[in-house]
Amino acid sequence: MSNFPVDAFDRVDGRPARWPTIGIKLLARQDPNEVQHVVTGTVSLAEAIFGTMASWHDRMQLDDPRVVQRTIFVDTSGVKSTDFEIDKSTQKKLFESGRVAAERFLSESSSS
């Protein structure tokens, strides 16, 4: 059900991991008053319910400090993952945001 299954390859036998699993979470800054799902009928209601359930599960996962410490959070500045027609300037901005997030993650990981 998760859109962010960072723990999918975790060991279940209690032994330490042989290699780390790192997740990359694309986040858009959201207005807390913004309506996430507009319901206009049965199909859009089903989509809204599914979207809410997946989002809730991912947020619940991100409350786990073990997940947060191995996740790179990249600010997408509101660009959706299905927006395929972004201009070169926006592409560069997103690339730079990802680079900065990865460098921050790696420097924090190496200092721990």
C-alpha positions, 0 to 999 in steps of 0.5 A: 500500500505504501508509495515509500517502501523503504523497509521492503528489503529490511531483514526480519531475522533481527540481524544487522543489515548487510548494506543500508537501504536509502530512500529518496522522498520527493516532497512539495511544500504544501499549503495546509489549507489546500484541498488535496482531493476534489470529489465529484462522484464515485470514481473520484471518491474512490481515488481520494480514499486510496490516496488518503490511505497511501499518504497516511501509511507513508506519513506513519512510516516517516514518524519512525526515526529509523526510516527518517535517518536513512531518507533523503528529503528532496524539495520539489517546490510544488512540481508534481511527479506527473508534470512531464512538461516542465521547462529547462529552468524548472528542471535545473532547479529540481536537479539542484534541489536534489543535489543539495539534499543528497549532499546534506544527507551524506554529510550528516550520515558521515558525521554520525 
